[in-house]
Amino acid sequence: MFKFKSLAVGTTLAIACLGAFAQAASAPQTPRVDKREARQEKRIENGVASGQLNAKETNRLDKEQAAIGKAEDKAKADGKVTAKERRRLDRMQDRASRDIHRQKHDRQGAASAVKP
């Protein structure tokens, strides 16, 4: 009797775990978007560290990155990231990349933002 209960509990747990693994494996992946997002975050951090970005610029760029993250989550919500959604995310990241470049090279910086 004890072996039967152990077997039943073990089988139930195994089935539950398989369902969880299958669900995690079927979640849509966007490795290209994630890598690019990480590189852009690094560029923003480097701009702050070097003094090329002031607080207002950094805040604006961080909000733009957050919007890309929300759009990515929305694209993944239905379980499939379509080609149209990938193009939209790519365009958003292109725009963010240009914004980062422009803000880092605009002769404003952390030092010029503080007025004596």
Secondary structure, 3 states (H helix, E strand, C coil): CHHHHHHHHHHHHHHHHHHHHHHHHCCCCCHHHHHHHHHHHHHHHHHHHHCCCCHHHHHHHHHHHHHHHHHHHHHHCCCCCCHHHHHHHHHHHHHHHHHHHHHHCCCCCHHHHCCC
